[in-house]
Amino acid sequence: MANKEEDNVVRLEGDLGRVLLIDSHAPSLQRGASVLGEAGFDVVTASSHEEVVDADALDVIVLADSESAERTQTVAAIREVVDEPDVPLVLLLGKGTTRGPSKARAALADAALVRPVSGPSLVAIVTAFSQVRQLRKRLVQRERQLEQAMREGGRVDPRTGFYTLDSFKPILAAEVKRARRYKYPFSIAIAAMDELADVKNRWGSELADVLEGGLRLAVSRCLRDLDLPVAYGSGQVLIVMPHTPRRGARVVTDRMRKSISSQRMNGPNGKIGTTVSIGIASYEGEGDVSFGGLAQEAAAALKIAVERGGNRVAELPVTRRRNSRTS
């Protein structure tokens, strides 16, 4: 950061949120924590991602630059530790670094500042991302209220505990329209049991139903508070992920895939299990989008996952994604 005389910051009013600051340089870590703390943030510090022990309810992550060869891996490791892929992450790049925005995108970060960074500049960018994060939290709370209203209105499939597609379609269309209007990310995924027909033929419908129940339970356990599961068909689940970009959808769905593939249950001839294929589709806040277009894209991605042998997460190539939304 810049000289101390440039670091005078005004303490802001209200709940500014919780910030995780990671910097291997102790004096810089202490100074950054002091600047953000004086502004009114609740600051958690660590010298590396391995030392992060208190990562609950974060609003922003600030990471001092690591070596470029390790940057992407470090960002990915931090997101795994935090366990919330949609927490904004700001990189502090070394003095003289060029093309900061492109380096941030390459590392899957949300923004980058090049040192020296003044206190007010650091506070300004952290405040902006914290406000966006807290807005998303309020939207999640609103969606929870909607969820309760839908349960009370009988819009939940009693067999699965998931929303029924017919009753949920208007809500989905409105959510996608809102994402398009306010330009925030939105993702959906379709998860399908691999070789469901073979399971039914070999073990019978009763055991297949049990495996489907295990699929639904595993999906429920892997979902975040803002995610919404929808009963989509035999052996299939639609997962709606508001405020989630493509990289976040990847983290959520791959965690789900691994959890399901690791489970086993007692069968007629010993332990049996199943795997899932998952197709994802995302809107990144730019261009036109509709729920129908995203659903078609996710279904096409699911077909790719199945054709490649199953037990994987897939998405369409960029060119096919564009075509699916303009057709």
C-alpha positions as a printed Julia matrix, in Angstrom:
327×3 Matrix{Float64}:
   0.0     0.0     0.0
   0.99    3.67   -0.19
   2.51    5.92    2.47
   0.74    6.29    5.79
  -0.33    9.86    5.07
  -2.31    8.54    2.11
  -3.99    5.88    4.2
  -6.32    8.1     6.21
  -9.78    6.57    5.88
 -13.18    7.62    7.11
 -15.02    5.16    9.31
 -18.15    4.12    7.44
 -21.55    3.6     9.02
 -23.51    0.37    9.27
 -22.58   -3.29    9.04
 -19.8    -3.32    6.45
 -19.28   -7.06    6.51
 -16.51   -9.56    7.2
 -13.22   -9.58    5.29
 -10.57  -12.3     5.05
  -7.14  -10.71    4.42
  -4.32  -13.05    3.37
  -0.76  -11.73    3.08
   2.53  -13.55    3.72
   4.29  -10.24    4.48
   3.56   -9.58    8.17
   3.92   -5.75    8.19
   1.69   -5.43    5.11
  -0.85   -7.83    6.64
  -0.97   -5.82    9.85
  -1.31   -2.54    8.02
  -4.07   -3.76    5.71
  -5.99   -5.18    8.67
  -5.63   -1.85   10.49
  -6.91    0.15    7.51
  -9.95   -2.09    6.99
 -10.62   -2.36   10.72
 -10.56    1.41   11.15
 -13.08    1.72    8.33
 -15.46   -0.54   10.24
 -14.92   -4.0     8.74
 -14.67   -7.19   10.77
 -11.24   -8.42    9.59
  -9.89  -11.99    9.75
  -6.19  -12.37    8.87
  -3.91  -15.2     7.75
  -0.42  -15.4     6.31
  -1.48  -18.12    3.83
  -4.57  -20.06    2.85
  -3.32  -23.03    4.89
  -3.61  -20.92    8.04
  -7.23  -19.86    7.5
  -9.22  -21.17   10.48
 -12.18  -18.78   10.72
 -13.8   -18.5     7.3
 -17.49  -18.38    8.2
 -19.89  -15.71    6.9
 -17.3   -13.92    4.77
 -18.27  -11.06    2.48
 -14.94  -10.39    0.72
 -11.53  -12.07    0.41
  -8.4    -9.98   -0.19
  -5.34  -11.95   -1.31
  -1.88  -10.43   -1.59
  -0.26  -11.61   -4.81
   1.47  -14.97   -4.98
   3.77  -16.11   -7.78
   1.98  -16.0   -11.13
   2.57  -19.71  -11.7
   0.75  -20.5    -8.46
  -1.89  -17.78   -8.52
  -4.75  -19.77  -10.0
  -4.07  -22.77   -7.73
  -3.91  -20.51   -4.68
  -7.24  -18.85   -5.5
  -8.84  -22.27   -6.06
  -7.45  -23.55   -2.75
  -8.8   -20.52   -0.89
 -12.27  -21.0    -2.36
 -12.19  -24.63   -1.23
 -11.22  -23.58    2.32
 -13.91  -20.92    2.43
 -16.45  -23.4     1.02
 -18.43  -20.56   -0.58
 -17.49  -20.16   -4.25
 -19.43  -16.92   -4.66
 -17.49  -14.85   -2.09
 -15.8   -12.02   -4.06
 -12.0   -12.24   -4.15
  -9.72   -9.24   -4.75
  -6.05   -9.7    -5.68
  -3.34   -7.28   -4.55
  -0.71   -7.56   -7.28
   2.96   -6.69   -6.93
   4.34   -3.26   -7.77
   4.8    -2.74  -11.5
   2.44   -5.55  -12.5
   0.76   -4.88  -15.84
  -2.6    -6.08  -17.17
  -4.06   -6.46  -13.68
  -7.68   -7.12  -14.83
  -6.62   -9.9   -17.21
  -4.49  -11.5   -14.49
  -7.48  -11.37  -12.12
  -9.69  -13.1   -14.7
  -7.04  -15.72  -15.4
  -6.81  -16.51  -11.7
 -10.63  -16.62  -11.37
 -10.55  -13.6    -9.06
 -13.13  -10.81   -9.23
 -10.79   -7.8    -9.29
  -7.19   -6.74   -8.87
  -5.32   -3.74   -7.5
  -1.65   -3.06   -8.25
   0.53   -2.0    -5.35
   1.12    0.53   -3.93
  -2.55    0.75   -2.9
  -3.78    3.61   -0.71
  -6.01    2.95    2.26
  -9.03    4.71    0.72
  -8.64    2.72   -2.51
  -8.53   -0.56   -0.62
 -11.54    0.4     1.49
 -13.48    1.54   -1.59
 -13.14   -1.7    -3.56
 -13.74   -3.91   -0.51
 -16.82   -1.85    0.37
 -18.23   -2.2    -3.15
 -17.85   -5.97   -3.19
 -19.14   -6.29    0.37
 -22.29   -4.37   -0.53
 -22.9    -6.67   -3.49
 -22.36   -9.71   -1.28
 -24.77   -8.47    1.37
 -27.36   -7.66   -1.28
 -27.13  -11.27   -2.42
 -27.65  -12.4     1.18
 -30.82  -10.35    1.39
 -32.02  -11.9    -1.85
 -31.31  -15.35   -0.39
 -33.43  -14.47    2.63
 -36.21  -13.39    0.3
 -35.92  -16.67   -1.58
 -36.17  -18.59    1.69
 -39.4   -16.77    2.45
 -40.6   -17.72   -1.02
 -39.61  -21.32   -0.34
 -41.69  -21.39    2.83
 -44.66  -19.88    1.01
 -44.37  -22.52   -1.71
 -44.25  -25.33    0.82
 -47.35  -23.99    2.51
 -49.02  -23.69   -0.9
 -48.45  -27.35   -1.78
 -45.9   -26.7    -4.51
 -43.45  -29.28   -3.24
 -43.37  -32.88   -4.45
 -44.22  -34.95   -1.33
 -42.23  -37.93   -2.65
 -38.96  -36.06   -3.21
 -39.27  -32.98   -0.99
 -38.19  -30.94   -4.03
 -40.18  -28.31   -5.87
 -42.41  -29.49   -8.69
 -41.34  -28.14  -12.07
 -44.81  -27.04  -13.2
 -45.44  -24.96  -10.1
 -41.9   -23.58  -10.06
 -41.61  -22.56  -13.73
 -43.07  -19.05  -13.25
 -40.68  -18.46  -10.35
 -37.73  -19.67  -12.41
 -38.68  -17.45  -15.34
 -38.98  -14.45  -13.01
 -35.61  -15.22  -11.38
 -33.86  -15.42  -14.76
 -35.54  -12.19  -15.85
 -34.3   -10.51  -12.67
 -30.77  -11.78  -13.29
 -30.87  -10.38  -16.83
 -32.2    -7.02  -15.66
 -29.73   -6.51  -12.8
 -26.88   -8.33  -14.56
 -26.0   -10.79  -11.82
 -24.85  -14.38  -12.51
 -27.25  -17.31  -12.53
 -26.62  -21.01  -13.1
 -28.62  -24.2   -13.4
 -27.59  -27.84  -13.52
 -29.33  -31.07  -14.45
 -28.07  -34.13  -12.55
 -29.03  -37.59  -13.8
 -28.29  -41.06  -12.43
 -26.0   -42.99  -14.74
 -27.39  -46.24  -16.2
 -30.75  -45.94  -14.42
 -32.45  -48.27  -16.91
 -29.74  -50.89  -16.35
 -30.19  -50.62  -12.58
 -33.94  -51.2   -12.95
 -33.47  -54.16  -15.28
 -30.82  -55.77  -13.12
 -32.04  -55.04   -9.6
 -35.68  -54.05  -10.04
 -37.64  -50.84   -9.64
 -37.7   -51.0    -5.85
 -33.93  -50.86   -5.52
 -33.75  -48.22   -8.26
 -36.17  -46.09   -6.23
 -33.91  -46.47   -3.19
 -30.93  -45.31   -5.23
 -32.96  -42.36   -6.49
 -33.75  -41.51   -2.89
 -30.03  -41.59   -2.15
 -29.45  -39.26   -5.09
 -31.96  -36.75   -3.75
 -30.49  -36.95   -0.25
 -26.95  -36.42   -1.56
 -28.09  -33.47   -3.67
 -29.81  -31.89   -0.66
 -26.71  -32.26    1.51
 -24.46  -30.63   -1.08
 -26.66  -27.62   -1.77
 -25.99  -24.18   -0.3
 -28.68  -22.05    1.32
 -29.44  -20.17   -1.89
 -29.68  -23.27   -4.15
 -33.09  -24.67   -5.1
 -33.72  -28.33   -6.07
 -36.51  -29.15   -8.53
 -37.89  -32.61   -9.33
 -37.12  -32.86  -13.06
 -37.9   -36.41  -14.1
 -37.09  -40.03  -13.39
 -33.59  -40.15  -11.94
 -33.04  -36.45  -12.65
 -32.82  -33.33  -10.51
 -32.7   -29.71  -11.65
 -30.57  -27.49   -9.4
 -31.14  -23.75   -9.58
 -28.19  -21.63   -8.36
 -29.03  -17.9    -8.21
 -26.14  -15.4    -7.97
 -23.7   -18.12   -9.0
 -21.24  -17.78  -11.91
 -20.0   -20.71  -13.95
 -16.96  -21.37  -11.76
 -19.17  -21.51   -8.65
 -21.56  -23.92  -10.35
 -18.58  -26.11  -11.2
 -17.48  -26.25   -7.56
 -20.99  -27.05   -6.28
 -21.79  -29.72   -8.87
 -18.4   -31.45   -8.75
 -18.66  -31.67   -4.97
 -22.09  -33.22   -5.46
 -20.8   -35.71   -8.03
 -17.97  -36.85   -5.77
 -20.31  -37.25   -2.79
 -22.75  -39.42   -4.74
 -20.08  -41.62   -6.33
 -18.57  -42.37   -2.89
 -21.81  -43.73   -1.42
 -22.64  -47.44   -1.25
 -25.65  -49.39   -0.04
 -26.47  -53.03    0.58
 -27.77  -54.86   -2.48
 -28.8   -58.45   -3.23
 -25.2   -59.45   -3.96
 -23.22  -57.04   -1.84
 -22.55  -53.32   -1.85
 -23.82  -51.31   -4.82
 -23.66  -47.66   -5.71
 -24.35  -45.25   -8.5
 -22.81  -42.26  -10.19
 -24.28  -39.16  -11.75
 -23.67  -37.1   -14.83
 -24.29  -33.37  -14.56
 -24.75  -30.71  -17.21
 -24.42  -27.05  -16.24
 -25.41  -23.8   -17.92
 -24.66  -20.32  -16.67
 -25.54  -16.7   -17.33
 -22.64  -14.41  -16.43
 -24.6   -11.14  -16.4
 -24.12  -10.18  -20.05
 -26.33  -10.56  -23.1
 -29.77  -12.12  -23.38
 -30.95  -15.22  -21.56
 -34.09  -17.22  -20.8
 -34.8   -20.15  -18.54
 -35.79  -22.25  -21.54
 -32.47  -21.48  -23.24
 -30.48  -22.34  -20.11
 -32.44  -25.57  -19.62
 -31.74  -26.64  -23.22
 -28.06  -25.81  -22.75
 -27.84  -27.79  -19.49
 -29.61  -30.76  -21.13
 -27.15  -30.68  -24.05
 -24.24  -30.51  -21.6
 -25.69  -33.46  -19.68
 -25.78  -35.46  -22.92
 -22.08  -34.71  -23.42
 -21.3   -35.9   -19.88
 -23.17  -39.16  -20.49
 -21.54  -39.73  -23.9
 -18.1   -39.29  -22.33
 -18.73  -42.16  -19.95
 -20.73  -40.56  -17.15
 -19.67  -39.66  -13.63
 -18.58  -36.19  -14.71
 -19.67  -32.54  -14.96
 -19.87  -31.03  -18.44
 -20.76  -27.74  -20.09
 -21.17  -26.7   -23.7
 -18.27  -25.15  -25.64
 -18.55  -21.37  -25.9
 -19.69  -21.42  -29.55
 -22.48  -23.9   -28.83
 -23.56  -21.9   -25.78
 -23.97  -18.8   -27.91
 -25.91  -20.7   -30.59
 -28.26  -22.27  -28.03
 -29.26  -18.86  -26.72
 -29.86  -17.25  -30.09
 -31.74  -20.13  -31.71
